[in-house]
């Protein structure tokens, strides 16, 4: 084995001796001593594990079959690449351990030195791509970095947490790793390779979507007095989609982790993403599919087209307006009328019960009678809301939803908006570039849904088609 392997082996042996010495003769006399000793042993353990994994990497790239695997990977690429021989690449592990790997480098040109400056990065290391090593970080290390950045309140907090775990990384470097994972996620989506695990065959599925708020840095003409580029921090609407399964009691099933994803793009792009997920799940095999959301026009304008594109049967599908949004409009109608407070409250209670019983016709008649012959502009809007969604589109049949033990509200997606967007991305003094905001939202969505390991497995296993 080469000198790098023996260097790592000697350091691992020394680290083990130090750890063994502390374990055999070390003593503690106070909580402070105990905490310090434990921390010391943990640090030694992390360093020992990193050194051991470094030895594994050195053996893996020196394996006789590694060259054949590289050639097979290169031949599968959509473009032709030429070998430039072996080069030394540094890979970072925890506890500040660095491993120097001698791996083959391939380039689009036979002589890269003659290429133009803009084409100098048209090369790759197939060995590293096969092992899921990107930007000098191993798969587990990069996954830990991305998870910390996505779950904690800021990149600064993430670097502090990572340092305590033996990973010293700057804020800018951490941003690069997160952005790299986001780029791979987008490549998977565009190639149609993004496949969440799970089956919905014979199950009752709920599909829901909603939008949040985030401030985006958008360019403006000119520069400031200090010569900096001007920008406008405009509020924009990131949108989330959610697909989950309900059990016999109408609650989210523990047997199927929800699918949550999002986009900063257009509504059509979001529904294209939703279509891809539902087709991948073979949604036509589900027992029942419910589309539930608030009354946003951008949602219900596209849901019927989505249902048609999926080929779902009429008896298999239900469209439903969130019950609590409908109740909110009932409250506004009562407040705008001449009813006193007790009668207003009684009127709302009566209409709520009628909605739950599926008596939407009675509700519309009661509203029509309440507003009279000369309703205000707002009252007309609220009345049309119940006529359109309740009578014409049959989106207020809450009795049917309850009969099938399906939810009558969109609380799940509203909770997701808060957990994924509001608690990390939204803020008056927080400004994002559009691409960075989308990356953070999507990563948090996967992780919060309990599908983080799926995401990291797919973004580290780079196929030849995704390598470029």
Secondary structure, DSSP 8 states (H G I E B T S, - for coil): --HHHHHHHHHHHHHHHHHHHHHHH----SHHHHHHHHHHHHHHHHHHHHHHHHHHHHHHHT-TTHHHHHHHHHHTSSS--EEEEEEEEEEE-GGG-EEEEEEEEEESSS-GGGS-GGGTT-EE-HHHHHTT-BTTB-HHHHHHHHHHHHHSSSHHHHHHHHHHTT----HHHHHHHHHHHHHHHHHHHHHT--------TTSEEEEEEEE--EEEEEEEEEE-TTS-EEEEEEEE--EEEEEEEE-TTSSB-TTS--EEEEESS-HHHHHHHHHHHHHHTTGGGSSEEEEEE-S-HHHHHHHHHHHHHHT--GGGEEEEE-HHHHHHHHHHHHHTSS--HHHHHHHHHHHHHHHHHT-HHHHHHHHHHHH-SS--HHHHHHHHHHIIIIIIS----HHHHHHTT--SS-HHHHHHIIIIIITTT--TT--B-HHHHHHHHHHHHHHHTT-HHHHHHHHHS--GGG--
